Amino acid sequence: MTKRMLIDAEYINETRVIVTNNDELIDFDHETARKKQNRGNLYLAKIARVEPSLQAAFVDYGNEKHGFLAFSEIHPDYFQIPVADREIILQKENESNQTDTSELDEDDNIAEKKSSLKKQKAIKNYKIQEVIKKGQIILIQVTKEERGNKGAAMTTFISLAGRYCVLMPNTIRKGGISRRITNISDRKNIRSIIEGLKIPDSMAIIVRTAGSKRTKLEIKRDFSALIKSWEKIKKTTLKSVAPILVHEENNIIKRAIRDLYDGDIKEILVEGIDTYKEARNFMKTLIPSQVKIIKQYKETIPLLKKFRMAEKLEKIHSPIAKLPSGGYLVINQTEALVAVDVNSGRATKERNIEQTALQTNKEAAEELAIQLRLRDLSGLIVVDFIDMTIHKNNRAIENILKQSLYSDRAKIQVGSISNFGLLEMSRQRLRPSIYEADFTTCENCNGTGRVRSIESLTLKALHDIEEVAANSKKSNIRIDMPENTAINILNNKRKEIAIIEEKRKINITIVPNNSINDINEENLKEEKTKPKPAKNTKKQNIIKRKNNVKNNIRTKKDYTKDINENNTAKKGITEVKENIVKNVIKNKKAAPKKDKEPKTSTKINIDKDKNEVVSNKKNIETEKKETKTKKAKNEKNIDKKIKRKKGPKKTGWWNKETE
């Protein structure tokens, strides 16, 4: 069995950490420059608002959204109460801690275990508005990342996680051991190690699962490193002005080596020179003897491609996870819970339905444990297994699931399979899920995965128009809608639109808009009402428009005048012609018989005059025809416009009045 850790940091903007076992993907973590984790960070914050109805406070720690601080998460040291009362609370807490502390739990990344102070009855004697004031400065730690509209969850019970220990610097408890360490001899050995440590009275530690087989020297060195870190945090806090980041939790490289590395990992390959140096330096301080297993990857083929992990990483972005026998899981994350549906698919190798269901459910239980880690699914998880009639088969599936989840670092509670084939379980939220980190809400469906059909949107548009028109005093309504819906209305619902227009005495304008996918109140706009016309306005408008047309065209009188002018010109030309002929005859009688040149010249002049007369005549006739044609067209247009205005007015969004 070969177990490896692969760290891909070739690109500055993203770092991916993968743990493989026999070339199978078993754990995955990643971080981008844009989305860094705040969980575990310590901030010097300021109380922005105290909310008595929630018994909580909202704190300003430097981010856009204020953090949420429940009253139970506030240490009594911050209570603005008499010193005597505070000492009583702390004394009762100290008495409660005299009991056995060997059954404490742990949180592998940042210790989420809270002091039992928040469970003390003495605290219930106070209300948050009585002991916490606006503007108060406190040191808080992020326990849950921002999610959707919710701000980050905060606590004042500080926890610092090391490789083998978790230090709680403001908890009055000496020490505890993780519940996951079940071996009796290991627990006795750890208890003796804790007793040998010089733990201050105001602090406590929890030995993590990773420290079960470690020596006293290793645990002591880890504890000393945490004490130094806390002293540094205190000095930084005293010099800082709220709101400000005081201590940043380790980055993904350090978290991976601290939390994911175990003795079974034989090799850590790092792609990226800077990350390689960082990993070696951190390993020197954490486990000096294991520095040799960190190696720089120098081949030209990408690290994840070489080990065939790139394709497997892409599969975790799909809602479907395939099973070996042909079945598959369908995983859907909702606001309330994570739903997992088990399907047999093509699994047909077993003898009967019961055996097929049992085999598919076994594979589903094992694969589910892996998918929860890879996708970072948390909260309430409901699994719909295939129904089985034999009761012991249900118990077998429950045991397989619990065994598969044993190596998960998150706290998990597993229920039983009900009569409906449903199993309920909860998983601690360590970091944002793959869906929250790598996906964004679809603009078309708003994350539902479905959009309304064209026919449904068409009917909704008609109802909305009718509703707005009934309450509107304006004469024009404009509605924006998706293009396909607009086309459907124009092609199939013209009659309904016309009925609404006639009934409500309005004009409806439909505007296709590809940037929207639904119809709501924002898409319906009422336009300003036009001023009411005065009496006899219709008749006046017709007369006015008729006069405007007459000003732009020739009237009948103009055409008659032109014809008379043409006739006068024609008569003038005839008179000129007659005068020319008379002059020619006179010249002929007066000239001597032998003189031939004048006769020839006169003849040429007569021919020229005749040609000019013929040409002028043709031009006059052509102009006359054109004039008659224009006159007929203009008279026809005038009559049409006058008739159109006298007819009944037609309303409709497809008709536009000519202003």
C-alpha positions as CSV (number, residue, x, y, z in Angstrom):
1,M,0.0,0.0,0.0
2,T,1.5,3.3,-1.1
3,K,0.2,6.5,0.4
4,R,1.3,9.9,-1.0
5,M,0.6,13.5,-0.5
6,L,0.7,15.6,-3.7
7,I,0.9,19.4,-3.4
8,D,0.3,21.3,-6.6
9,A,1.4,25.0,-6.2
10,E,2.6,25.6,-9.8
11,Y,0.2,28.6,-10.1
12,I,0.3,31.4,-7.5
13,N,-3.5,31.9,-7.5
14,E,-4.3,28.3,-6.4
15,T,-2.8,25.6,-4.3
16,R,-4.2,22.0,-4.3
17,V,-3.4,19.3,-1.8
18,I,-4.3,15.6,-2.6
19,V,-3.8,12.5,-0.5
20,T,-3.8,9.2,-2.5
21,N,-3.8,5.6,-1.4
22,N,-3.0,3.0,-4.1
23,D,-3.6,5.7,-6.7
24,E,-7.1,6.3,-5.3
25,L,-8.2,9.8,-4.2
26,I,-9.0,9.8,-0.5
27,D,-8.6,13.4,0.6
28,F,-8.5,16.8,-1.0
29,D,-8.1,20.4,0.0
30,H,-7.5,23.6,-2.0
31,E,-7.3,27.3,-1.5
32,T,-7.3,30.2,-3.9
33,A,-5.9,33.7,-3.6
34,R,-9.4,35.1,-3.9
35,K,-11.0,32.9,-1.3
36,K,-8.8,32.4,1.7
37,Q,-10.1,30.8,4.9
38,N,-10.7,32.9,7.9
39,R,-11.6,30.1,10.2
40,G,-9.2,30.0,13.1
41,N,-8.1,33.6,12.7
42,L,-8.0,35.8,15.8
43,Y,-9.2,39.4,15.5
44,L,-9.3,42.3,17.9
45,A,-12.9,43.4,17.4
46,K,-15.4,45.9,18.5
47,I,-19.0,45.3,19.6
48,A,-21.1,46.9,16.8
49,R,-24.6,46.1,18.1
50,V,-26.1,44.2,21.0
51,E,-29.3,42.3,20.1
52,P,-31.4,41.4,23.1
53,S,-34.0,39.5,21.1
54,L,-31.3,37.1,19.9
55,Q,-29.2,37.2,23.1
56,A,-26.2,37.8,20.8
57,A,-23.9,40.6,19.7
58,F,-22.7,41.6,16.2
59,V,-19.0,42.4,16.1
60,D,-17.0,44.5,13.7
61,Y,-13.8,42.7,12.9
62,G,-12.8,44.4,9.7
63,N,-14.8,42.5,7.1
64,E,-17.9,43.8,5.2
65,K,-20.3,41.6,7.2
66,H,-20.3,41.8,10.9
67,G,-19.6,38.6,12.8
68,F,-22.2,36.8,15.0
69,L,-21.3,36.3,18.7
70,A,-23.7,34.4,20.8
71,F,-24.0,35.2,24.5
72,S,-22.9,31.6,25.3
73,E,-19.6,32.2,23.4
74,I,-18.6,35.2,25.5
75,H,-16.1,34.6,28.3
76,P,-17.0,35.9,31.7
77,D,-13.9,38.0,31.8
78,Y,-15.6,40.4,29.3
79,F,-18.7,40.8,31.5
80,Q,-19.1,44.3,32.9
81,I,-20.2,43.1,36.3
82,P,-18.8,43.5,39.8
83,V,-15.6,41.6,40.4
84,A,-17.1,39.5,43.2
85,D,-19.8,38.2,40.9
86,R,-17.2,37.3,38.3
87,E,-15.1,35.5,40.8
88,I,-18.2,33.4,41.8
89,I,-18.7,32.4,38.2
90,L,-15.1,31.4,37.8
91,Q,-15.1,29.5,41.1
92,K,-18.0,27.4,40.1
93,E,-16.4,26.7,36.8
94,N,-13.2,25.6,38.6
95,E,-15.2,23.3,40.8
96,S,-16.9,21.7,37.8
97,N,-13.5,21.0,36.2
98,Q,-12.4,18.9,39.2
99,T,-14.2,16.0,37.5
100,D,-12.6,13.6,35.1
101,T,-11.5,15.4,32.0
102,S,-10.3,12.3,30.1
103,E,-13.3,12.1,27.9
104,L,-12.9,15.5,26.1
105,D,-13.3,15.7,22.4
106,E,-11.1,17.5,19.9
107,D,-11.4,19.5,16.7
108,D,-8.6,18.7,14.3
109,N,-8.1,22.0,12.6
110,I,-9.0,24.6,15.2
111,A,-10.3,23.3,18.5
112,E,-14.0,24.0,18.5
113,K,-14.4,22.6,21.9
114,K,-15.8,25.3,24.2
115,S,-15.3,25.7,27.9
116,S,-18.2,24.4,30.1
117,L,-18.4,28.0,31.3
118,K,-21.1,28.7,28.7
119,K,-23.2,25.9,30.3
120,Q,-23.0,27.3,33.8
121,K,-26.2,28.2,35.5
122,A,-24.6,31.3,37.0
123,I,-24.4,32.9,33.6
124,K,-28.1,32.5,33.1
125,N,-28.7,35.1,35.8
126,Y,-27.6,37.8,33.4
127,K,-28.8,39.1,30.0
128,I,-26.4,40.1,27.3
129,Q,-27.6,43.7,27.3
130,E,-26.7,43.9,31.0
131,V,-23.1,42.7,30.8
132,I,-22.0,43.6,27.2
133,K,-22.0,47.2,25.8
134,K,-21.7,48.7,22.4
135,G,-18.2,49.7,21.5
136,Q,-16.6,47.2,23.9
137,I,-13.3,45.8,22.6
138,I,-12.9,42.0,22.7
139,L,-10.5,39.3,21.3
140,I,-12.5,36.9,19.1
141,Q,-11.8,33.8,17.0
142,V,-13.7,32.8,13.8
143,T,-15.3,29.4,14.2
144,K,-17.4,29.3,11.1
145,E,-16.9,31.0,7.7
146,E,-19.4,33.4,6.2
147,R,-22.1,31.6,4.3
148,G,-24.6,33.2,2.0
149,N,-26.3,36.1,3.8
150,K,-24.9,34.9,7.2
151,G,-21.9,36.4,8.8
152,A,-19.0,34.5,10.3
153,A,-19.6,32.8,13.7
154,M,-17.3,34.0,16.5
155,T,-16.2,32.9,20.0
156,T,-14.1,34.4,22.8
157,F,-13.0,31.0,23.9
158,I,-9.7,30.9,22.1
159,S,-8.2,27.6,20.8
160,L,-4.8,27.2,19.1
161,A,-4.2,23.9,17.3
162,G,-0.8,22.2,17.0
163,R,0.3,18.9,15.6
164,Y,-0.4,16.9,18.7
165,C,-2.1,19.3,21.1
166,V,-4.8,21.9,21.2
167,L,-4.1,24.8,23.6
168,M,-7.1,26.7,25.2
169,P,-5.4,29.7,26.9
170,N,-8.5,31.1,28.6
171,T,-10.1,27.9,29.9
172,I,-9.7,26.8,33.5
173,R,-9.0,23.1,32.9
174,K,-5.7,21.3,33.1
175,G,-6.0,18.8,30.3
176,G,-8.0,16.2,28.3
177,I,-7.6,13.4,25.8
178,S,-9.4,12.9,22.5
179,R,-12.3,10.4,22.6
180,R,-10.8,8.8,19.4
181,I,-7.9,7.5,21.4
182,T,-9.6,4.3,22.7
183,N,-6.5,2.2,23.7
184,I,-6.4,2.1,27.5
185,S,-2.6,2.0,27.7
186,D,-2.3,5.0,25.4
187,R,-4.7,7.0,27.5
188,K,-2.8,6.2,30.7
189,N,0.5,7.2,29.0
190,I,-1.0,10.5,27.7
191,R,-2.5,11.3,31.1
192,S,0.9,10.9,32.8
193,I,2.5,13.2,30.1
194,I,-0.1,15.9,30.7
195,E,0.5,15.8,34.4
196,G,4.2,16.3,33.8
197,L,3.6,19.4,31.7
198,K,3.7,22.8,33.5
199,I,0.3,24.1,32.4
200,P,-0.7,27.5,33.7
201,D,-3.8,27.7,35.9
202,S,-5.7,29.7,33.3
203,M,-5.0,27.3,30.4
204,A,-5.9,23.8,29.3
205,I,-4.8,21.4,26.5
206,I,-6.3,18.5,24.7
207,V,-4.0,15.8,23.2
208,R,-5.2,15.1,19.7
209,T,-5.5,11.7,18.0
210,A,-2.2,12.3,16.2
211,G,-0.4,12.4,19.6
212,S,-1.6,8.9,20.8
213,K,1.7,7.2,20.0
214,R,4.0,10.2,20.5
215,T,6.6,10.5,23.2
216,K,6.6,13.0,26.1
217,L,9.3,15.0,24.3
218,E,7.3,15.4,21.1
219,I,4.1,16.5,23.0
220,K,6.1,18.8,25.2
221,R,7.8,20.5,22.2
222,D,4.4,21.0,20.5
223,F,2.9,22.4,23.7
224,S,5.8,24.8,24.2
225,A,5.4,26.1,20.6
226,L,1.7,26.8,21.3
227,I,2.6,28.7,24.5
228,K,5.1,30.9,22.5
229,S,2.4,31.5,19.9
230,W,0.0,32.7,22.5
231,E,2.5,35.0,24.1
232,K,3.1,36.6,20.7
233,I,-0.6,37.0,20.2
234,K,-1.0,38.8,23.5
235,K,1.8,41.3,22.7
236,T,0.3,42.0,19.3
237,T,-3.1,42.5,20.8
238,L,-1.8,45.2,23.3
239,K,-0.2,47.2,20.5
240,S,-3.2,47.0,18.1
241,V,-6.3,49.1,17.5
242,A,-9.6,47.4,16.8
243,P,-10.7,46.2,14.3
244,I,-7.6,44.3,13.2
245,L,-6.3,40.8,12.4
246,V,-4.1,39.7,15.3
247,H,-3.2,36.1,14.3
248,E,-3.7,34.3,11.0
249,E,-4.3,30.6,11.0
250,N,-1.7,28.6,9.0
251,N,-2.0,28.5,5.3
252,I,-3.0,25.5,3.3
253,I,0.5,24.1,3.1
254,K,1.0,24.2,6.9
255,R,-2.5,22.9,7.5
256,A,-2.0,20.0,5.2
257,I,1.3,18.9,6.9
258,R,-0.2,19.5,10.3
259,D,-3.6,17.8,9.8
260,L,-3.4,15.5,6.8
261,Y,0.1,14.0,7.3
262,D,0.4,10.8,9.2
263,G,3.0,8.0,9.5
264,D,1.5,6.0,6.6
265,I,2.4,8.7,4.1
266,K,5.7,7.7,2.6
267,E,6.2,10.6,0.2
268,I,5.2,14.2,-0.2
269,L,5.7,15.6,-3.7
270,V,5.6,19.4,-4.1
271,E,5.3,21.2,-7.5
272,G,6.6,24.7,-7.1
273,I,10.0,25.8,-5.8
274,D,8.7,28.4,-3.2
275,T,6.1,26.0,-1.8
276,Y,8.7,23.2,-1.6
277,K,10.9,25.4,0.5
278,E,8.0,26.5,2.7
279,A,7.0,22.9,3.3
280,R,10.5,21.8,4.2
281,N,10.9,24.6,6.7
282,F,7.6,23.9,8.4
283,M,8.4,20.2,8.6
284,K,11.7,21.0,10.3
285,T,9.9,22.8,13.1
286,L,7.1,20.3,13.3
287,I,8.7,16.9,12.7
288,P,12.4,17.3,11.9
289,S,13.0,13.6,11.4
290,Q,10.5,13.5,8.4
291,V,12.0,16.3,6.3
292,K,13.5,13.8,4.0
293,I,10.1,12.6,2.7
294,I,9.4,16.0,1.2
295,K,10.6,16.1,-2.4
296,Q,10.4,18.6,-5.2
297,Y,8.6,17.5,-8.4
298,K,10.7,18.5,-11.4
299,E,9.2,16.6,-14.4
300,T,7.6,18.4,-17.3
301,I,4.3,16.5,-17.0
302,P,2.0,18.3,-14.5
303,L,2.1,16.5,-11.1
304,L,-1.7,15.7,-10.9
305,K,-1.7,14.6,-14.6
306,K,1.2,12.1,-14.0
307,F,-0.7,10.4,-11.1
308,R,-4.0,10.6,-13.0
309,M,-5.7,12.7,-10.4
310,A,-6.8,15.6,-12.6
311,E,-9.7,13.6,-14.1
312,K,-10.8,12.4,-10.7
313,L,-10.8,15.9,-9.3
314,E,-13.2,17.0,-12.1
315,K,-15.6,14.2,-11.1
316,I,-16.2,15.7,-7.6
317,H,-17.7,18.8,-9.3
318,S,-20.4,16.5,-10.7
319,P,-23.6,15.7,-8.7
320,I,-23.2,12.0,-9.7
321,A,-20.7,9.6,-8.1
322,K,-20.5,6.2,-9.8
323,L,-20.3,2.9,-7.9
324,P,-18.2,-0.2,-9.0
325,S,-21.2,-2.5,-9.7
326,G,-23.0,0.0,-11.9
327,G,-25.0,1.9,-9.4
328,Y,-24.5,5.6,-8.6
329,L,-25.0,8.3,-6.0
330,V,-26.8,11.6,-6.7
331,I,-25.7,14.3,-4.4
332,N,-27.6,17.6,-4.0
333,Q,-26.8,20.4,-1.6
334,T,-29.7,22.6,-0.5
335,E,-30.1,25.4,2.0
336,A,-31.4,23.0,4.7
337,L,-29.6,19.8,4.1
338,V,-27.5,17.6,1.8
339,A,-29.6,15.0,0.0
340,V,-28.0,11.7,-1.2
341,D,-30.0,9.3,-3.4
342,V,-28.7,5.8,-4.0
343,N,-29.6,4.2,-7.3
344,S,-28.9,0.6,-8.5
345,G,-28.4,1.8,-12.1
346,R,-27.1,-1.1,-14.2
347,A,-26.3,-3.4,-11.3
348,T,-27.8,-6.8,-12.3
349,K,-25.1,-9.3,-11.3
350,E,-26.8,-10.5,-8.1
351,R,-29.3,-13.3,-7.8
352,N,-32.3,-11.3,-6.6
353,I,-33.5,-7.8,-5.7
354,E,-32.5,-8.1,-2.1
355,Q,-28.9,-9.0,-2.9
356,T,-28.7,-6.3,-5.6
357,A,-29.9,-3.7,-3.0
358,L,-27.5,-5.0,-0.4
359,Q,-24.5,-4.9,-2.6
360,T,-25.3,-1.5,-4.0
361,N,-25.9,-0.1,-0.5
362,K,-22.6,-1.4,0.7
363,E,-20.7,0.3,-2.1
364,A,-22.8,3.4,-1.6
365,A,-21.9,3.6,2.1
366,E,-18.1,3.3,1.4
367,E,-18.3,5.8,-1.4
368,L,-20.3,8.2,0.6
369,A,-17.7,8.4,3.3
370,I,-15.1,9.4,0.6
371,Q,-17.4,11.9,-1.1
372,L,-18.2,13.7,2.1
373,R,-14.5,14.4,2.7
374,L,-13.7,15.3,-0.9
375,R,-16.6,17.7,-1.3
376,D,-16.5,19.0,2.3
377,L,-20.2,18.4,2.8
378,S,-21.4,19.2,6.2
379,G,-24.5,19.9,8.3
380,L,-27.6,17.6,8.1
381,I,-27.1,14.8,5.6
382,V,-30.0,12.5,4.5
383,V,-29.2,9.4,2.6
384,D,-32.0,7.5,0.7
385,F,-30.7,3.9,0.5
386,I,-32.4,1.3,-1.6
387,D,-35.1,-0.4,0.4
388,M,-34.2,-3.8,1.9
389,T,-36.7,-6.2,3.5
390,I,-34.2,-8.0,5.8
391,H,-33.6,-6.0,9.0
392,K,-30.1,-7.3,9.6
393,N,-29.0,-5.9,6.2
394,N,-29.9,-2.4,7.3
395,R,-27.8,-2.8,10.4
396,A,-24.9,-4.1,8.3
397,I,-25.0,-1.0,6.1
398,E,-25.0,1.2,9.2
399,N,-21.9,-0.5,10.5
400,I,-20.1,-0.2,7.1
401,L,-20.8,3.5,7.0
402,K,-19.6,4.1,10.5
403,Q,-16.3,2.2,9.8
404,S,-15.8,4.1,6.6
405,L,-16.2,7.4,8.4
406,Y,-13.8,6.5,11.2
407,S,-10.8,8.2,9.5
408,D,-12.8,11.5,8.9
409,R,-11.4,14.4,10.9
410,A,-14.8,16.0,11.3
411,K,-17.2,15.2,14.1
412,I,-19.9,12.9,12.8
413,Q,-23.1,11.6,14.2
414,V,-24.8,8.7,12.4
415,G,-28.4,7.6,12.9
416,S,-30.2,4.4,11.9
417,I,-32.0,3.5,8.7
418,S,-35.7,4.2,9.1
419,N,-38.6,2.2,7.7
420,F,-38.6,4.5,4.7
421,G,-35.0,3.6,3.9
422,L,-33.6,7.0,5.1
423,L,-30.5,7.5,7.2
424,E,-29.9,10.8,8.9
425,M,-26.4,11.9,9.9
426,S,-24.6,15.2,10.7
427,R,-21.1,16.2,9.9
428,Q,-19.0,19.0,11.4
429,R,-18.3,21.9,9.0
430,L,-14.5,22.3,8.7
431,R,-14.4,24.5,5.6
432,P,-16.7,25.6,2.8
433,S,-17.9,22.8,0.6
434,I,-16.8,22.4,-3.0
435,Y,-20.1,23.9,-4.2
436,E,-19.6,27.0,-2.2
437,A,-16.0,27.5,-3.1
438,D,-16.0,26.6,-6.8
439,F,-19.6,27.4,-8.0
440,T,-21.7,30.5,-8.3
441,T,-25.5,30.8,-8.4
442,C,-27.0,30.5,-11.9
443,E,-28.4,33.8,-13.1
444,N,-31.1,32.1,-15.1
445,C,-32.6,29.8,-12.5
446,N,-31.2,31.4,-9.3
447,G,-29.8,28.1,-8.2
448,T,-33.0,26.0,-8.5
449,G,-32.0,24.2,-11.7
450,R,-35.2,25.0,-13.4
451,V,-36.8,28.0,-15.2
452,R,-40.5,28.6,-16.0
453,S,-41.8,27.4,-19.4
454,I,-42.7,29.9,-22.1
455,E,-46.4,29.1,-21.8
456,S,-46.4,29.7,-18.1
457,L,-44.6,33.0,-18.5
458,T,-47.0,34.0,-21.2
459,L,-50.0,33.5,-18.9
460,K,-48.2,35.2,-16.0
461,A,-47.6,38.2,-18.3
462,L,-51.3,38.5,-19.2
463,H,-52.4,38.2,-15.5
464,D,-49.8,40.9,-14.5
465,I,-50.9,43.2,-17.3
466,E,-54.5,42.8,-16.3
467,E,-53.8,43.5,-12.6
468,V,-51.7,46.6,-13.3
469,A,-54.1,47.9,-15.8
470,A,-57.0,47.6,-13.4
471,N,-55.3,49.7,-10.8
472,S,-53.5,52.2,-13.1
473,K,-54.7,55.7,-14.1
474,K,-52.2,55.9,-16.9
475,S,-52.9,55.1,-20.5
476,N,-49.7,53.3,-21.5
477,I,-48.1,50.2,-20.0
478,R,-44.8,48.8,-21.1
479,I,-43.7,45.3,-20.2
480,D,-40.2,43.8,-20.6
481,M,-40.1,40.0,-21.0
482,P,-37.8,37.3,-22.4
483,E,-37.6,37.2,-26.2
484,N,-39.2,33.7,-26.5
485,T,-42.1,34.8,-24.4
486,A,-42.6,38.0,-26.3
487,I,-42.7,36.1,-29.6
488,N,-45.2,33.6,-28.2
489,I,-47.5,36.5,-27.1
490,L,-47.2,38.3,-30.5
491,N,-48.0,35.1,-32.4
492,N,-50.6,33.5,-30.2
493,K,-52.0,36.0,-27.8
494,R,-52.8,39.1,-29.9
495,K,-56.5,38.7,-29.3
496,E,-56.1,38.6,-25.5
497,I,-53.9,41.7,-25.6
498,A,-56.4,43.5,-27.8
499,I,-59.3,42.6,-25.4
500,I,-57.3,44.0,-22.4
501,E,-56.6,47.2,-24.3
502,E,-60.2,47.7,-25.3
503,K,-61.5,46.8,-21.9
504,R,-59.1,49.0,-19.9
505,K,-58.7,51.8,-22.6
506,I,-54.9,51.5,-22.5
507,N,-52.0,50.9,-24.9
508,I,-49.7,48.0,-24.2
509,T,-46.1,47.9,-25.4
510,I,-44.2,44.6,-25.3
511,V,-40.4,44.8,-25.3
512,P,-38.3,41.7,-25.9
513,N,-35.3,41.6,-23.5
514,N,-32.8,38.8,-23.5
515,S,-31.2,40.0,-20.2
516,I,-34.2,38.8,-18.1
517,N,-35.6,35.3,-17.6
518,D,-38.7,36.0,-15.6
519,I,-41.5,38.6,-15.4
520,N,-42.0,40.6,-12.2
521,E,-43.1,44.0,-11.0
522,E,-39.8,45.6,-12.1
523,N,-40.5,44.7,-15.7
524,L,-43.9,46.4,-15.7
525,K,-43.7,50.1,-16.2
526,E,-46.6,52.6,-16.4
527,E,-45.9,55.5,-18.7
528,K,-47.2,59.1,-18.3
529,T,-50.8,59.8,-19.4
530,K,-51.2,62.0,-22.4
531,P,-53.2,65.3,-21.8
532,K,-57.0,65.0,-22.4
533,P,-58.0,66.6,-25.8
534,A,-60.3,69.6,-25.8
535,K,-63.7,69.6,-27.5
536,N,-63.8,69.3,-31.3
537,T,-60.1,68.5,-31.2
538,K,-60.5,65.7,-33.7
539,K,-62.1,68.0,-36.2
540,Q,-59.4,70.6,-35.6
541,N,-56.6,68.1,-36.0
542,I,-58.1,66.9,-39.3
543,I,-58.3,70.5,-40.6
544,K,-54.8,71.3,-39.5
545,R,-53.3,68.3,-41.1
546,K,-55.3,69.0,-44.3
547,N,-53.9,72.5,-44.4
548,N,-50.4,71.2,-43.8
549,V,-50.7,68.9,-46.7
550,K,-52.1,71.7,-49.0
551,N,-49.2,73.9,-48.1
552,N,-46.8,71.2,-49.4
553,I,-48.7,70.4,-52.7
554,R,-50.2,72.4,-55.6
555,T,-53.9,73.1,-55.5
556,K,-56.4,72.9,-58.4
557,K,-56.1,76.7,-59.0
558,D,-52.3,76.4,-59.2
559,Y,-52.7,73.7,-61.9
560,T,-55.2,75.8,-63.9
561,K,-52.9,78.8,-63.7
562,D,-50.0,76.7,-65.0
563,I,-52.2,75.5,-67.9
564,N,-53.2,79.0,-68.8
565,E,-49.6,80.2,-68.8
566,N,-48.7,77.3,-71.1
567,N,-51.5,78.2,-73.5
568,T,-50.3,81.9,-73.5
569,A,-46.8,80.8,-74.2
570,K,-48.1,78.7,-77.1
571,K,-50.0,81.6,-78.6
572,G,-46.9,83.8,-78.3
573,I,-44.9,81.3,-80.2
574,T,-47.5,81.1,-83.0
575,E,-47.5,84.9,-83.3
576,V,-43.7,84.9,-83.5
577,K,-43.9,82.3,-86.3
578,E,-46.4,84.3,-88.3
579,N,-44.3,87.5,-87.9
580,I,-41.3,85.6,-89.2
581,V,-43.2,84.3,-92.2
582,K,-44.5,87.9,-93.0
583,N,-41.0,89.3,-92.8
584,V,-39.7,86.6,-95.1
585,I,-42.3,87.4,-97.8
586,K,-41.5,91.1,-97.6
587,N,-37.9,90.4,-97.9
588,K,-38.5,88.2,-100.9
589,K,-40.4,90.9,-102.7
590,A,-37.9,93.6,-102.0
591,A,-34.8,91.6,-102.9
592,P,-33.4,91.5,-106.6
593,K,-34.0,88.4,-108.5
594,K,-30.2,87.6,-109.1
595,D,-29.3,87.9,-105.4
596,K,-29.5,84.3,-104.2
597,E,-27.6,84.5,-100.9
598,P,-30.4,86.4,-99.0
599,K,-32.9,83.9,-100.2
600,T,-30.8,81.0,-98.9
601,S,-30.1,82.7,-95.6
602,T,-33.8,83.4,-95.0
603,K,-34.7,79.8,-95.8
604,I,-32.2,78.6,-93.2
605,N,-33.6,80.9,-90.6
606,I,-37.2,79.8,-91.3
607,D,-36.2,76.1,-90.8
608,K,-34.5,76.9,-87.5
609,D,-37.5,78.7,-86.3
610,K,-39.7,75.8,-87.3
611,N,-37.5,73.4,-85.4
612,E,-37.6,75.6,-82.3
613,V,-41.4,75.8,-82.4
614,V,-41.7,72.0,-82.7
615,S,-39.3,71.5,-79.8
616,N,-41.1,74.0,-77.6
617,K,-44.4,72.4,-78.4
618,K,-43.2,68.9,-77.3
619,N,-41.8,70.3,-74.1
620,I,-45.1,72.0,-73.3
621,E,-47.0,68.8,-73.9
622,T,-44.6,66.8,-71.8
623,E,-44.9,69.3,-68.9
624,K,-48.7,69.3,-69.2
625,K,-48.8,65.5,-68.8
626,E,-46.5,65.5,-65.8
627,T,-48.6,68.3,-64.2
628,K,-51.8,66.4,-64.6
629,T,-50.2,63.2,-63.1
630,K,-48.9,65.0,-60.0
631,K,-52.3,66.7,-59.6
632,A,-54.2,63.5,-59.6
633,K,-51.9,61.8,-57.1
634,N,-51.9,64.7,-54.7
635,E,-55.7,64.9,-54.8
636,K,-56.0,61.2,-54.2
637,N,-53.6,61.4,-51.2
638,I,-55.6,64.3,-49.6
639,D,-58.8,62.4,-49.9
640,K,-57.3,59.2,-48.3
641,K,-55.9,61.1,-45.3
642,I,-59.2,62.9,-44.7
643,K,-61.2,59.7,-44.9
644,R,-58.8,57.9,-42.5
645,K,-59.1,60.6,-39.9
646,K,-62.9,60.6,-40.1
647,G,-63.1,56.9,-39.5
648,P,-63.2,55.2,-36.0
649,K,-60.0,55.3,-34.0
650,K,-58.3,51.9,-33.6
651,T,-56.4,51.3,-30.5
652,G,-53.7,48.6,-30.0
653,W,-50.1,48.2,-29.1
654,W,-49.3,47.4,-32.7
655,N,-50.9,50.7,-34.0
656,K,-49.1,53.9,-33.7
657,E,-50.7,57.3,-34.2
658,T,-49.0,59.6,-36.7
659,E,-48.2,62.8,-34.9
